[in-house]
Amino acid sequence: MRTIIARAVETSEIVVAMTPPAVDERRRVEAQRERWGEDWVGGPFEDHRPDVEAYGKALVDVVREFQERRHRVYALDLYAETRAAMERGAVLFEDGVHFGEDGQRFVTEKLFQVLDSLDADPSVPDFPYGHEIRNPERAAMSAEEVFDDHEARRPKEVLEP
């Protein structure tokens, strides 16, 4: 986690790290049962989820470490947010793991809450879009050159908040 966030901090002014969401175990088991049959549930081939709560807590701790060093890194604790929403009766997942339409809307709302709380304009990307990277006219450029070119063309007010 530290390595991934450190790399993001090298190339971005603002980094938002999201924890994995909680798993709706009841819906997950129902979906497994429906798709694979009763023998699959609890069997050796069932997809066992790692301890996403512990992973999420660790990610939030790593984000705090970066914040203590004055980096603009923020956490969206999607685990805590989805767990709380499910406890209130929200149905966020199609199969207990993958977000349905309401779940996608929920994540979008939570992400925009984080972005709205920032003191910068997050609508201006500090990285090249995919089409800029894959542009055939740039085929001879390395990825670093594409990023450097993008950085040189960014508006100065975004570079110097």
Order of alpha helices (4+ residues) and beta strands (2+ residues): alpha-beta-alpha-alpha-beta-alpha-alpha-alpha-alpha-alpha
